[in-house]
């Protein structure tokens, strides 16, 4: 299977009051139907319906943020502080986990990490996909704001609200209070069990 489809029901669901996602793995060689725009449901939260858009994926290297083991974080604290004093770059805000909607890497937790356990093999599931409300926040924009969206003068926060929102939230999603949905899978088990978790600020 080489094609991942993520669908979700755009109504509040019991846990987290967010859409309920489902994942489907398919063999793209067996799909001969042209993609069509799905009908937009009525009566749903507009914040749960992504704006039609085109993706321009970029490969980046993620480093753990909330998932950095406490002992490692303690051992590196002085180096992180020195780095920030010398360069102005914060490991936690600028150099660790990448923000936005992404496949793989580390989840961009808004609250404490929550890694689900596979119901079949009882091992920790792998992070598959993060769907965030925004592509960057008040600090991380310095790292994760695309060059083509960078204002010619000033910062992103100097732009009018509507223009800044279009850049910060291009899919138009608002999950919880600027939160996200994290999708997990277990690639070790034949049926690839799936789970999700959501959080918000």
Residue pairs with C-beta under 8 A, 6 or more apart in sequence:
1 25
1 26
1 27
2 27
2 28
3 25
3 26
3 27
3 28
3 31
4 23
4 24
4 25
4 26
4 128
4 129
5 23
5 24
5 25
5 26
6 21
6 22
6 23
6 129
6 183
7 21
7 22
7 23
7 24
8 19
8 20
8 21
8 22
8 48
9 19
9 20
10 19
10 41
10 44
10 45
10 48
10 49
11 19
11 20
11 44
11 45
11 48
12 18
12 19
12 45
13 19
13 20
15 198
16 176
16 179
16 181
16 197
16 198
16 199
16 200
17 176
18 48
18 175
18 176
18 179
18 181
18 198
19 48
19 175
19 181
20 196
21 131
21 181
21 183
21 196
22 194
23 128
23 183
23 185
23 194
25 192
37 52
40 49
41 49
46 172
47 172
47 173
47 174
47 175
48 173
48 175
49 172
50 171
50 172
50 173
51 170
51 171
51 172
53 170
53 171
57 103
60 98
60 105
62 96
62 97
62 98
62 104
62 105
62 106
63 91
63 95
63 96
63 97
63 106
64 96
64 97
64 106
65 92
65 96
65 97
65 106
65 108
65 109
66 97
66 109
66 112
66 113
67 106
67 107
67 109
67 113
68 96
76 91
80 90
80 91
80 92
83 89
83 91
83 95
84 90
84 91
89 95
89 142
90 139
93 139
93 140
93 142
93 143
94 139
94 140
94 142
94 143
95 143
96 106
97 105
97 106
97 107
97 108
98 105
98 108
98 143
98 144
99 108
99 132
99 134
99 135
99 136
99 137
99 140
99 143
99 144
100 108
100 130
100 132
100 134
100 135
100 136
100 144
101 129
101 130
101 131
101 132
101 135
101 171
102 108
102 129
102 130
103 128
103 129
104 127
104 128
104 129
105 127
105 130
106 127
107 113
107 127
107 130
107 180
107 182
108 130
108 132
108 180
109 182
109 199
110 178
110 179
110 180
110 199
110 200
110 201
111 199
111 200
114 182
114 197
114 199
115 124
115 125
115 184
116 124
116 125
116 184
116 195
116 197
117 123
117 124
117 125
118 124
118 125
118 186
118 188
118 189
118 193
119 193
120 186
120 189
120 191
120 193
121 186
121 188
121 189
123 186
123 188
125 184
125 185
125 186
125 193
125 195
126 184
126 185
126 186
126 187
127 182
127 183
127 184
128 183
128 184
128 185
128 194
129 182
129 183
130 180
130 181
130 182
130 183
131 173
131 175
131 180
131 181
131 182
131 183
132 173
132 175
132 179
132 180
133 169
133 173
133 174
133 175
133 176
133 178
133 179
133 180
134 168
134 169
134 178
135 144
135 145
135 167
135 168
135 169
135 170
136 143
136 144
136 145
136 156
136 168
137 178
138 157
141 155
141 156
141 157
141 168
145 156
145 167
149 156
149 167
150 156
151 158
151 159
156 164
156 167
156 168
157 164
159 167
175 181
175 198
175 200
176 198
176 199
176 200
176 201
177 200
177 201
178 200
178 201
179 198
179 199
179 200
179 201
180 198
180 199
180 200
181 196
181 197
181 198
182 196
182 197
182 198
182 199
183 194
183 195
183 196
184 194
184 195
184 196
184 197
185 192
185 193
185 194
185 195
186 192
186 193
